[in-house]
Amino acid sequence: MTATSYAVVGGGILGAAVARQLQVGDPDASVTVWEKEDRLAAHQTGRNSGVVHAGLYYEPGSLKATLCRRGVGLLRDFCDEHDIAFDTCGKVLVALDEVEEGRLGAIEAKALANGVPGIRRLSGGELREIEPHVRGVAGLHSPSTAIVDFPGVTRRLAGLVEEDGGTVRLSTELTDIRQDGTGVVLVGRTAAGTVEERFDRVVLCTGLWADHTAGRAGDTREPQVVPFRGEYLLLRPERRSLVNGLVYPVPDPRYPFLGVHLTPRVDGEVMVGPNAVLALAREGYDWRTVSARDLREIAAYDGFRRFARQHWRTGVTEMAGSLSRRRFVAAARRYVPELRLEDVVPGPSGIRAQALERSGALVDDFRITTRDRVTALRNAPSPAATSSLAIAEHVVDVVLGREVAR
């Protein structure tokens, strides 16, 4: 019997996890990964904060909630098995006033419904016992929230794919997808020229380009991906002791993004941020990178125009923080009053690939669609990296006909 051939397009943590899970789910499978960059984890996976989310915010019963909770355990076990840095440093949500304190109850209820262990409400005094330099009237403590080396996880997953007979093709950019009754032809661009390969099934884990690649496979372009850049500052080494673990604001349900927080990393750095500004290109990691094509596409989309009309004030505030380091630091100083402008240096930036409905609403949950022989991850923002191994299980169940895409 001929082995089934699978291609996974995208070499981030989701692509690597899906490729590996295809080998687990179909031991006779032939698996190939296509990645357009010359390295794995070049975009969202390698540019996020490294937080392993415990499942505080997600609607109980949603894919985000169920796959995040399962993903945490799978990820921790994988890191233990393969000696990858994983630090359960804990997280506090800090309420600055009575209004924010009132919001903690709804978050606590979701966390308990999702099975997050150890959740505990904190008084201002109890908050200071955990984070001596942090100030707030109350807090919520998640001791199981962790940090991890996501690029390291990605590289190890890809290594296992190759060790089990699979292929990882770097510097291979997808340019077209053709489906017929017998399979899927992927057309790509490499330094050596055009390449074409035929596969029985294809999975698209293309992040910022999810709507484009799904469209090439014959699926609808909606929901459309809109890129939001998050910029970080870094604490100077001598000031990293200002926090012991993760320090987060209490999210405001009226706004789509969390706001500035302080995030230790497994490499010892402490990140301050991010803000959330519209990127001027799908891979526009700074203000100098502009794509007229990407901007025209964003501006032409009804969903983005409706989103912008609703949240323009937030957009102006976020842009001001991007252009003024003083304002950026002031936002973080609300939680850590000892933080000074001279305590920070410029840090990295990343882009969140956020799908928007035509109505202007953010696509809140993970979204996976299948068109004939092609399955696409259409929306996989945070906590996708945390959930990656569980998402891979779910996607492979869809591909193998054991689960319906959602």
C-alpha positions in Angstrom: 0.0 0.0 0.0 1.4 3.4 -1.0 2.1 5.8 1.9 0.1 9.0 2.1 2.1 12.1 1.3 1.5 15.2 3.4 2.9 18.7 3.1 2.9 21.3 5.8 3.4 24.9 4.6 5.0 27.0 7.4 8.0 26.4 9.6 6.8 28.1 12.8 5.9 26.1 15.9 2.5 25.2 14.5 3.8 23.9 11.3 6.5 21.9 13.0 4.0 20.5 15.5 1.5 19.5 12.8 4.2 17.8 10.8 5.4 15.8 13.8 1.8 14.8 14.7 1.1 13.6 11.2 3.9 11.1 11.6 2.5 10.1 15.0 -1.0 9.8 13.6 0.0 8.1 10.4 3.3 6.2 11.0 3.6 5.3 7.3 3.2 8.9 6.2 5.6 10.8 4.0 5.8 14.3 5.5 7.4 17.4 4.0 7.6 20.9 5.5 7.9 24.0 3.3 9.2 27.2 4.9 9.9 30.3 2.9 12.6 31.7 5.2 16.1 30.3 5.6 15.4 29.3 9.2 12.6 28.0 11.3 10.5 30.1 13.7 11.5 33.3 11.9 8.2 35.2 12.4 5.5 34.9 15.2 7.1 32.0 16.9 10.5 33.6 17.2 9.3 37.1 18.0 6.7 36.5 20.8 7.3 37.0 24.5 7.7 33.3 25.3 4.8 33.1 27.7 3.1 29.7 28.3 -0.5 30.9 29.0 -2.4 29.0 31.7 -5.9 29.7 30.2 -7.2 32.7 32.2 -9.1 34.7 29.6 -10.6 32.2 27.2 -14.3 31.4 26.9 -14.9 28.0 28.6 -15.6 25.3 25.9 -13.9 27.3 23.1 -11.0 25.8 21.2 -8.7 28.3 22.8 -9.7 27.2 26.3 -9.6 23.5 25.7 -6.5 23.4 23.5 -4.6 25.8 25.7 -5.2 23.7 28.8 -4.2 20.5 27.1 -1.3 22.2 25.3 0.3 23.4 28.5 0.7 19.8 29.8 1.9 18.5 26.4 4.4 21.4 26.1 5.8 20.9 29.6 6.2 17.2 29.1 7.9 17.8 25.7 10.3 20.3 27.2 11.1 17.9 30.1 11.8 15.1 27.7 14.0 17.1 25.4 15.8 19.3 27.9 14.3 22.6 26.7 14.1 25.6 29.0 10.7 25.8 30.7 10.3 28.0 33.8 7.0 28.1 35.9 7.6 31.6 37.1 4.0 32.5 37.8 1.9 35.6 36.8 0.0 38.3 38.6 -2.8 40.4 37.1 -2.7 43.8 38.8 -5.8 45.9 39.5 -5.0 49.6 39.8 -8.4 50.7 41.0 -11.8 49.4 42.1 -13.1 49.2 38.6 -10.3 46.9 37.6 -10.6 44.9 40.8 -14.3 44.3 39.9 -13.2 42.7 36.6 -11.0 40.2 38.3 -14.1 38.1 39.3 -15.0 37.4 35.7 -11.4 36.4 34.9 -11.2 34.2 38.0 -14.5 32.5 37.1 -13.3 31.7 33.5 -10.0 30.4 34.8 -11.7 28.1 37.3 -14.1 26.8 34.6 -11.1 26.1 32.4 -9.3 24.1 35.1 -6.4 26.5 35.7 -4.7 25.3 38.9 -3.8 27.4 41.9 -5.7 30.6 41.0 -5.9 33.0 43.9 -7.2 36.5 44.6 -4.7 38.8 46.2 -5.1 41.9 48.3 -2.7 44.8 47.7 -0.5 43.5 50.6 -0.5 39.9 49.3 0.4 41.2 45.8 3.5 42.9 47.3 4.6 39.7 49.0 4.8 38.1 45.5 6.1 41.1 43.6 7.7 43.6 46.1 8.1 46.3 43.5 4.6 46.1 42.0 1.8 48.3 43.3 -2.0 47.7 42.9 -5.1 47.6 45.0 -5.6 43.9 44.3 -4.5 41.1 42.0 -5.1 37.6 40.7 -2.2 35.1 40.9 -1.7 32.3 38.4 1.3 30.3 39.8 1.2 27.8 36.9 1.8 30.4 34.1 5.3 29.8 32.7 7.9 30.9 30.1 9.6 28.8 27.5 12.0 28.7 24.6 9.5 28.4 21.7 12.1 28.5 18.9 13.9 25.7 20.7 10.7 23.7 20.8 10.2 24.3 17.1 13.7 23.2 16.1 13.4 20.0 18.2 10.0 19.2 16.6 11.5 19.7 13.1 14.5 17.6 14.1 12.1 14.7 15.1 10.4 15.1 11.8 13.7 14.6 9.9 14.8 11.8 12.2 11.6 9.9 11.4 12.2 10.2 7.6 10.4 13.5 6.9 11.8 16.5 5.0 12.2 20.1 6.0 12.7 22.4 3.0 13.9 25.9 4.0 14.0 28.9 1.6 11.0 27.5 -0.3 8.3 30.1 -0.8 4.8 28.9 -1.8 3.5 30.7 -4.9 0.6 28.6 -6.0 -1.7 25.7 -5.0 -3.5 23.5 -7.6 -6.0 20.9 -6.6 -7.3 18.1 -8.7 -9.1 14.9 -8.1 -6.0 13.0 -7.2 -3.9 15.4 -5.1 -2.5 18.8 -4.5 0.3 20.4 -6.4 2.4 23.0 -4.5 4.4 25.5 -6.6 7.2 27.3 -4.9 10.1 29.6 -5.5 13.7 28.8 -4.4 17.1 30.3 -5.1 17.5 27.6 -7.8 14.2 28.4 -9.5 10.6 27.1 -9.5 9.8 23.8 -7.8 6.6 21.7 -8.0 5.6 18.8 -5.8 2.5 16.7 -5.6 1.0 15.6 -2.3 -2.1 13.7 -1.1 -3.0 16.3 1.6 -1.7 19.7 2.5 -1.9 21.7 5.8 -1.4 25.5 5.7 0.2 27.0 8.9 1.1 30.3 7.3 0.3 32.8 10.0 0.5 36.3 8.5 -0.4 34.9 5.1 -3.2 32.6 6.1 -5.9 34.3 4.1 -3.7 34.5 1.0 -2.6 30.8 1.0 -6.2 29.6 1.8 -7.4 31.7 -1.1 -4.9 30.0 -3.4 -6.4 26.7 -2.3 -9.9 27.8 -3.4 -11.1 28.9 0.1 -12.7 32.3 0.8 -10.3 35.1 1.7 -12.4 36.0 4.7 -11.7 36.4 7.5 -8.8 38.6 6.4 -5.6 38.8 8.4 -4.6 42.2 9.6 -1.0 42.6 11.0 -0.6 44.4 14.4 2.9 45.1 15.4 3.9 44.8 19.1 7.0 46.7 20.2 9.0 45.9 23.3 11.6 47.6 25.5 14.1 45.6 27.6 15.1 46.2 31.2 18.8 46.8 31.7 20.4 43.8 33.4 20.8 45.6 36.8 17.1 46.4 36.9 15.7 42.9 36.0 15.1 42.3 39.7 12.1 44.7 39.6 9.9 41.7 38.8 10.0 38.1 39.9 7.5 36.8 37.4 5.0 38.0 34.8 3.2 41.2 35.7 0.1 41.9 33.6 -2.7 44.5 33.6 -6.3 43.6 34.0 -7.8 43.5 30.5 -10.5 46.0 29.6 -13.2 44.2 27.7 -14.0 47.3 25.6 -10.6 47.1 23.9 -9.0 44.3 21.8 -5.5 44.1 23.2 -4.1 43.5 26.7 -1.8 46.6 27.2 1.8 46.9 28.4 3.1 44.2 30.8 6.5 43.0 32.1 7.7 39.6 31.0 10.8 37.7 32.1 12.2 35.4 29.5 14.1 32.1 29.8 17.3 33.8 28.5 17.2 36.2 31.5 15.9 39.3 29.6 12.9 41.1 30.9 10.6 42.6 28.3 8.4 45.6 28.8 5.4 45.8 26.4 4.0 45.3 23.9 2.0 48.1 22.4 -0.2 47.3 19.5 0.0 49.4 16.3 -1.1 48.6 12.8 1.9 47.3 10.9 2.6 49.0 7.6 3.4 45.7 6.0 2.5 42.1 6.8 6.1 41.6 7.9 6.7 45.2 8.9 8.6 45.0 12.1 9.4 48.7 12.2 8.0 52.0 10.9 10.5 52.0 8.0 9.1 48.8 6.5 6.2 49.7 4.3 4.3 47.7 1.7 1.9 49.7 -0.5 0.2 46.5 -1.6 -0.4 45.3 1.9 -1.7 48.8 3.0 -4.1 49.0 0.0 -5.4 45.5 0.8 -6.0 46.5 4.5 -7.6 49.8 3.6 -9.9 48.2 1.1 -11.3 45.6 3.6 -14.7 46.5 5.1 -13.8 44.6 8.2 -10.7 46.7 8.9 -12.6 50.0 8.3 -15.3 49.0 10.7 -12.7 47.9 13.3 -10.8 51.2 12.9 -14.0 53.3 13.3 -14.7 51.6 16.6 -11.2 51.6 18.1 -9.5 54.7 16.6 -8.9 56.3 20.0 -7.1 53.2 21.2 -5.0 53.3 18.0 -4.0 56.9 18.6 -2.9 56.0 22.1 -0.9 53.0 21.0 0.8 55.0 18.3 1.8 57.7 20.7 3.4 55.0 22.9 5.3 53.7 19.9 6.7 57.1 19.0 7.5 58.2 22.6 9.6 56.0 24.8 8.6 58.2 27.8 4.9 57.5 27.3 5.7 53.8 26.8 7.6 53.6 30.1 4.9 55.7 31.9 2.3 53.0 31.0 4.5 50.3 32.7 5.3 52.6 35.7 1.7 52.5 36.7 2.5 48.9 37.8 6.1 49.3 38.8 6.5 52.9 40.2 10.3 52.5 40.6 10.7 52.0 36.8 12.7 54.9 35.2 13.2 56.0 31.6 16.9 55.2 31.9 16.1 51.6 33.0 15.1 50.5 29.5 16.7 50.0 26.2 15.1 49.2 22.8 13.9 45.7 22.4 12.5 43.4 19.7 9.2 43.6 17.9 6.8 41.1 16.7 3.6 40.9 14.6 0.3 39.4 15.6 -1.6 37.9 12.7 -5.1 38.7 13.7 -8.1 37.7 11.5 -10.9 40.2 11.2 -14.5 39.4 10.3 -16.2 41.6 7.7 -18.3 43.0 10.6 -15.1 44.5 12.1 -15.0 42.0 15.0 -11.8 40.2 15.9 -12.0 36.5 15.3 -11.7 35.4 18.9 -11.2 31.7 18.7 -8.9 29.5 16.7 -10.3 28.9 13.3 -9.5 25.9 11.0 -11.1 25.3 7.6 -10.8 22.5 5.0 -11.3 22.8 1.3 -11.1 19.5 -0.4 -7.5 18.1 0.3 -6.2 21.3 2.0 -6.7 22.2 5.6 -5.8 25.7 6.8 -5.2 27.4 10.1 -7.1 30.6 9.4 -6.7 32.3 12.8 -4.2 31.2 15.4 -3.0 34.1 17.6 -2.1 33.8 21.3 -2.3 31.3 22.9 -1.4 29.4 19.8 2.2 28.8 20.7 1.2 27.5 24.1 -1.5 25.3 22.5 0.7 24.2 19.6 1.0 20.5 20.4 -2.7 20.3 21.2 -3.6 22.3 18.1 -1.5 19.8 16.1 -3.5 16.9 17.5 -6.8 18.6 16.6 -5.6 19.5 13.1 -4.4 16.0 12.4 -7.7 14.6 13.6 -9.4 16.9 11.1 -7.0 15.8 8.3 -7.5 12.1 9.1 -11.3 12.5 9.3 -11.6 12.0 13.1 -12.7 15.6 13.9 -14.7 18.4 12.3 -12.8 21.7 11.6 -14.0 24.7 13.7 
